[in-house]
Amino acid sequence: MTNSDAQPAVLPEYQDNPFIAALPPLWSTKETYDRLLLQPVFDPRERQFPDHVRPHCIMRLFRYFDPLEQHLTLASRFGMLVRQGYIGRNPTQGDYQRHLQNSVARMETGNLATRRFAVPNSAASFALLGDSGIGKSTAIERTLAQYPQVIYHDKPFSLHQLTWLKVECPQKGGPIQLCINFFAELDRVLGTNYLDKYGSSTRTVGLAMQRMAHLASIHALGVLVVDEIQHLLRTHGMDAEDILNFLVTLVNTISVPVIAIGTNNAVSLLQGKFRQARRASGIGSMIWERMPDDQTWRYFVDRLWKYQWTREFTPLDQDLREELYVASQGIIDVVVKLFMLAQMKAIRLRVVRKRPETLDPSLLRQVVKDDFKLIEPMIDACRRNDTAALNAFDDLLPFREHVIRIFGDAVTNNDLSKAVPPALPATDVQNGAQGTSDALGSVRAAMGALGLAPDVVEVMLRDALAEDLTLDALQLVAAISVKLKAPAETPKPRRPKKVPKAEQAEWPLGDLRRIVSEGKPQGLTAYDSLRASGAVGALPEAA
C-alpha cells in the first residue's frame, strides 16, 4: 500500500497527517464485526462426503472466529491507540523529524533520556490479560490483520511506515533477547538485515534498547505488541524490571504505543512499572475471564453448533449445552476443540460399532476422558474456582499441541471406509488393569503419528507395561517418551587381548614385535630397538 491510497480524515486532529491518512477508515461496530468474523466454508451436502474426507472439513474450525463484545472493544481500542500515537509524530508539522533527531542524540550519548527538541507525546498503552485459551492472541491477530502492516510513502519523503509489529516476550535471555526478536521480526516484514547488522554486536542491554528504539522511530512504528508478557515472571535478576522500564520508555519518551498481552499471572507485574506508561489508565486495560454460562455463551455455542459434518444433524438441547459448559468451563479454545473431536469420534464409531453418527452428552464425556487428560486439572480448578490452583496453569500450549497431534492422526491415518480393528483386550497385555486396553489404541495412534514403526511401538508398550500395569494412556506416552529420549547405551570398548608369553616366543626372527619385545628388558624404547636392529634408519639432523 502507498500513501496514494490515503483516506480523507473525518476528525480535525487526524487531518494533514500522512501516517493517519494511510490507515483504513474508521469503522462502525457492524463493519468491525463483519471484518473480524472468520467463518469456515460449509455446505450441508458435505455431510455425505466419504468418512476419510469429512475430518478434513472439520479441521476448518481451527480458523473459526466469531467476534464477541470484548473482541469488538479490543479492535476499537487498537484503532484509537495507533491513531493517537501518530498525532504527536506528524511529519507535515516536523514532529516526526524532531523525534528522529532526538533518536540520533540518544544513540550518540548512549542515554535513552537524551533529547534535543521538545516534541509532543500522544502515545498511550494498555494491557490485555486473561486466562489461557479464551482467545487473546487470536483476537489481536484478527485485529492486526485489518491494518496494512507496511505502508510506503513517496512524499513528502520516501519511507516505509510500520503500522504494527508483534513480538513475543522471551522466556530466557532478558532484554537483549527481546531486542533480537524485534530485529528478526523487522527483517521478516521489511526484508532488511538488522539482525545481521546489530544482533551479534549487541552485547549490552543499553545498546540493544537504543538500537531497538532508534529503528522504531525510523520506521514510524505505530504499535508494538508484546505477547506472552507473563514470561517475565521466569526471568531472574533485573532483566524483568529492565524490560518493563524499557517498554515504559518506548511510550513515554519514544512515543511508540505498546500493548502487553499475557495471562492473569502477569497482573502483579503490570500493576507496577507498566502503570507508569502515559495514559495507560486513560485507554483502559482489559482483563478477560472465561465466559460464564450466560446469554453470550449460549449465543456463541448456538453459532458454532451449526458446523456439523456428521451424517445426521444433532439439534442442540439443554443436556448438550450443560455438558459443553461442564467440560470446557467457558474456555472458548476448549469448547471448539471438543466440538471438533466429538464429530471425528462420531464418524469413527459409526464404522467400528455401527453407532448412529450423532452427538450426545455421553460422547462428549468420552472425548474428554480420552483426549483432555492434560487439562483436566485446570478444568477441575475452574469448576472449583480455585484461583491458587489456576495460577499453576500458565498456558494451554501443551494441550493445543496434544490436540493438533490427535487431529493430524485422525486426518492422515483414519481412512474410515475400512473397518478399524478394536483395541487388544486386557488379557493380551498380561491381564493389565481395567482401562489399560482402551488406552492402547490411542497410544498406538499417537506413537504412529510420531513416525514410530508398529513393531517398535509394541516393544515400547510391553516394556512400559511390564514396569507398571496401572499406567493410563497419558502416563504410557510419558513413559515411552522418556525411554525414547534416553541416550543409547554405548558398548564399552574392548581391551586388546594380551598375547601370552608362549606365543611371543613363536614370533619369527626379524619380526618387529619380537625386536621391540626383546629390547624392553634392556630399557630400550621401541624406536631404539628398531634402529639398533637396522629396521629403521636414523632421523636426519635438524638444519
N, C-alpha and C positions, 0 to 999 in steps of 0.2 A: 504494500500500500504506500502511496506517496501523498504528500500534502495537497496535491491537486484534487484529492477526493474529500477534502475538508468540508464539514457541515457548518452552516451558519449557527452561531451561538444564540441561545434564547435568553440568556441572562447577561447583564452588563459586565459582571466580573469575569465571565468566560469569553468575552469578545476580544478580538485582536490578539489572541494568544494561539500561535500555531500548534503548540503542544496539545491544547484542549480541542481546537478545531478539528484536528485529525482523528479524534476519538469518535466512536459511534454516538449517535444522538441519544438524548435522554429517553428512556423507555417508560411506558406506563406499566402498572403492575401486571396487566393482562399480557402485554408484549414481553415482559420479562419472563413470565411463566411459560409462554409459548417457546421462547428461545432456550430456556433451561431444560424443558421437557425432552426426555430421550426415551422413546418407546421402541420396543423391538418390532421387527417385521412379523406380522401374524396374519394367518389365513386359516379359518376353521377347517378348510379342506385338508390342511396339513396333518390333521389328526388321523387321516387314512394312509399316511406315508408308512413305509416299512419300519419295523421295530428298530433296526440298526441306524435309521436316518433320523428319527424323531429326537434322540438325545442331542443331536447337533442343533436342532431347532430350540430345544430347551436352553442350550448354552447362550442363546441371545439375551436371556435375562441377566447375564453378568453385566450387561451395559444398560440395564434399565434404571432410569432415574425419573421419579415423579416428584416435582418440587412441592414442598410444604411451606407453611408460612415462614418458618425460620430460614429456609433457603432463599426465599424472596427478600427477606430482611438483609441477609448477607450480601446478596447481589446489589441491593440498593446502597448499602454502606460502602461497598467496594467502589461503586461509581462515584460516590461523594469523596472518598478518600483520594482516589487518583486525580480527580479534577482540582480538589482543594490544594493538593500538593504542588500542582503546576501553576497555581496563581502566583506564588512567590518566585517562580523561575521563568517569567515571561521573557522570551528573547527580544521581542519588539520593544520592550522597555529597558533592556540592558541588564535585567536581573540575572538571567542565565549566564551572561558573560562575567558578571561580577562574582557569581558563585564559582565559576571556573578559575578566576584569578585567586580567589580565596583558597581553592583546592591546590593550586600550584604553590601558594605560600605555605600551605601545610606540608606539602612534600619537601619543600626546601628546608623548613625548620624542624621537621620531624615531630611536630606538635599538632594534634587534631584540633586544638582550641584556637590556633592561629587564624587571623583573618585580616585582610587588607581593607575590605569595604564592608560597610553596614548594609545588609541585604534583608528584605522581608522574609519571614519564615511562615508559611501557611500549612506546613506538613503536620499530620496527625498520625495516630497509630491506634491499633486495638488488638485485643487477643480473642481468639476463638478456641474455647476449651470444651471438653466433653468426654463422655465415656467412649471407649473403643467400639467401633462398629456402627456408630449412629450416623455416619455419612459426612464427617467434617471434610476429609480430603477430597471425596467425590464432589461435594458441593462447591468447594473452592476451585477445583479443576473445571467444573462446568461453568462457573462464573468467569474464570480467566479465559476460557475458550471463546467467550463472546467479544473479546477485545483483541485486535491485532497486536501481536507481541512486538513486532518491529515495524516502525514507520519511517520511510525515507523522506527526508526534507531536502529539496534542492534550492530553496530560497527561504529566508534571506541568506542562508549559507548551507553547505552540504553537511548533513547529519543523519545518523541512524538513531532515531528515538526508540528507547527500550521502554515499552509501556509497563511491563511487569517481568519479574524474574522470581522463580520459586526454587529454593534450595532446602536441603534437609540439614537439620542441626546434627553435627557429628556426635556419634556415641563415644568416640575417642579422638584425641588429637587437639581438642580445645579450639581456641580462636583461629589458630593458623590453619587447621583443617577446614573450618568454616570458610575462610577466605579462599582456600584451594578449591573447595566445592563451588564457590562463586566464580572463580576464574574458569573452571571447566565448563560450567553451565553457560557462561558468556560465550566461550568458544563454540559450544554446540549451537547456540542460537544465531550468533553473528558471523561464524566462520573465521574468527580471529585466532591468534596464537598466544593469548595472555598467559595460559598455564605454562607453556614452554618458556615464556619471557620472564615471568615472575615466580612461578611455582618453586623451582629448585633454589632460587636465590633468596626466597623469603625465609629468613632464619629467625626473625624476632617478631613478637606479637605486634608491636607498634608499627613496624614497617609493613606487615601484611595488611593491617587495618587501614593504613594510609593509602596503600595502593587500591584496596577494595573501594574505599570512599572516593578516591580520585576517579576510578572508572565509572562509578555510579553517577558522578557529576558529569563526566564527559558525555555519557550516553543518555543523559536526562532520564534516569530510571524513575518510572512513575511510582511503583510499589514494589517493595521487597517482601516476599512471603517466606517466612522461616517455619518449616513444618517440623513436627516431632520435637518441639521445644522441651519436652519432658526429659530428653536425653541429658540435659544439663544436670539433672539430679545424679547422674552417674559420673559426672566429671569431677575430678579431685582438685584440691588446691584452689587457686584463684581463677582457674580457667572459666568456670561458670560465671563468676562475677565479671570477668573481663568481657565475655560475650554480651552479657546484659548491658554493661556500661557502653559497649560499642554500639549496640542496637539503639540505645537512648541517644548516643551521639549522632547517629545517622539521622534521627528525627529532628533533634534539637539544633544541630549545627549544620549538617549537610542538607537538610530539608528533604530527605527521602522518607516517605511514609513507610511504615513497617507493620506487617500483620504477623503475629506469632500464633501458631496453631499447635495444640498439644492435648494430652489427656488431662483429667482433673488433678492428677498428681502435681501438675505444674502451677496450680493456683498459688501456692505459697511463694514460688519463685517470682511470679509476675506481679504479685501484690507488693513487692519491694521495689527493686530498681526500675522495672519497666513502667511503673506508675508515674515515674518522673518524666516520661516522654510527653511532649507538648500535647495538650488537649486530648490525652488518652481517654479521660472520662467524658469529654465532650462528644466524641464519636461513639463512645459506648463499647464496652467489651461484651462478648456473648459467651454464655455457658450453656451448652446443650446437654440435656439429660435424656436418658432413654424414655421412650414415649409411654405415657400412662394409657390404660385401656379406656380410652375416651372416644369422642366423635372423630377426632383427627386420625387416631389409629384405625378405626373402623373404615374411614374413608380410604386410607392408604391400602388396607388389605382388600377392600372391595375392588379397587382399581387393579391391583396386582392379580387377583384371582381369575380374571378372565383369560389370562395367558396360559391355557391348558392345552397340552398336546397329547393327552391321553385319549384313547378311543372314545370313552364316554365322558361327557362333561359332568362334573360334580358340582351341584349348587352349594353355595356357602351357607351353612346353617349355624346355629348358635354353638353346637358342640364343637364344630371345627374352629370357630372363632376363639372359643375358650382355650382349646388345645394349642392353637397357634401362639396365643399370648403366653400361656404357661411355659411353652417350650422356648420361646425367644425372649420373654420378659421385655418386650417393646424395643428390642435392638433390631434396627432395620436390616443390617447386613445378615443377621442370623435368620430372620423370617424369610428373606428372599432365598437364601441358600437352602433352607428347609423345604420351601415350596418346590424348588428345582429338584432336589434329591428325592422328594416324595414321588414326583412324577416319574423319574427314572426307575425308582424301585417298583412302582405300579406296573410299568411296562415290562419289567423283568419278571415279576411274579405271575403275570398272565401266562407267560410261556412256561415257566417252571412248575407252577402249581395250578394252572388253569383258573386263576383268581380273576374276577372282573377288574378291568382297568379303571378303578375309581379311587378317590381319595377319601379317607375316613380317619378319625382320631387314632385308631389302633395303628394304622400305617405310619402316621406322624410320630407316634411314640416309638415305633420300631426304628425309624430313621434316626431319631435322637439317640436311642440306645446303641445303635451300630456305629454311627458316624460323628456324634457330637461329644464323645467322651473327653476330648481335650478341653472343652469349655464348660463341661458340666459343673465343676467347682465354681466358676464365675457365675453361671446362670443360677446356681443354688444360692450364692451370696446375694444376687439380685432379688430373689424371692424373699430372702430373709431381711433385705435392706441392711445388710451388714457392710457398712462403709469401710471399716477397717480391713475386712477381707477383700473387698473390691480394690483397695489400693495396691494389693499384691498383683493384680492383673493389669499390667501396663499396656498391653497391646493384644489385639486379636490376630496378629500376623501369623503365628504358628497355626491357628485354626484355619485361616484363609489358605495357607499353603497345603494343609491337610485336605481341605475340601477340593481345591484345584486338582490335587492328585487323584482324588476319588472321581471327579468329573472326567479327567483325562482318561482314566481307566474305563469308565463307562462308555465314553465315546469311541475309544480306539479298540477295545477288546470285547465289547458286548455286541456281537452280531447275534441278535436275539431271534433271527429267523431259524437258528439252530437251537436244539434243546441244550440247556445248561445243566451239567451234572450236579447233583446235590453234594453238599459237603460230606466228608468222611464221617461216619459215626464215631462215637467216643471210643468204641472198642478197637478201632483201627489205630489209635494212639495210646495203647496200653490203658484203656479204660480211664481216660482223663476225667477231670472234674466236669460236672454238668455245665454246659455253656461253652466249653472249650471247642467242641466240634463245630458249633455255629460260628466261632471266631475264625476258624482256619480258612474258610473261603475268602473272607475279606483280607486276611493277612497274605494269602497266596496272591490275591489280586494286587495288593499294594506292592509286594516284593516283585511281582512280574512287571508292574509299571516302572519299577526302578531298573529294569533290564536284567534281572537275575534269571538264569535258566531254571526251568521247573525242577530238575534233579537237584540243583544246588539248594533251591527253596525247601525241598523236602528234607534234605540233610540238616539244614539250619533249624527247621521246625522241630525235628525229632531231638536234636541236641538241646534246644531250649526247653522242650517239654520234659526231657529226661532230668533236667536240673530242677524244674518246678512245674508240676502238673496243674497248679491252680492259676497260671497266668491267663489273663484275658487278652483280647486282641491287641489293645494298645500296649500292654506290657510285653507281649510277644514281639511286636515290632521293635520296641525299645531294646529288648534283649538281643534280637538279631542284629540291630544296628550297631550295638556295642561290639558284637563279635566281628562284624564287617570292618569296623574302624580299627580294631586291634591290630597292631603291627604283626606281620607274619613272622613266625619263629624261624630264624636263620640257623641252619645246621652249623655246629661248631666245626671249624677246620680240623681235619685230621692231621695229627703229627706224623711226620715221615717215620716209617718203620726203621728202627735201628737194625743195622746189619750185624748179625752175630760175628764174633771174632773168628769163628771157624771158617766163615765164608770169606773173611778178609784174607786169610792165608791162601785162598784159592785164586786170588787175583793174579793174573799172569805178570811176568817180568815186563817192565816198561809201562804198565797200566798207571795212568795218572793218579788214580785213587790210592794205589799201593805206594807210589812215591811220596805223596803227601802224608799218608799214614805212617810210613817209616821215619819221616822227618820230625814228627811230633815229639817223640821221646827225647830228641836232641835239642828241643826248644826252637826249631826252625818254623818259620811261617810257611804257608802254602807256596808263596812266591819264591822264597829262598830255596825250598826243597826242589821245586820245578826248575829253578835256574841252575842249581848245583848239578842236576841230572842232565842239563843241556836241553830240557824240553822247551824252555823259553829263552829268548835272548835277553841281554842286558838293556835297560832303558837308556836312551840317548841322554847325554848331559845337557842341562839347560844352557841356552846361549847367554 
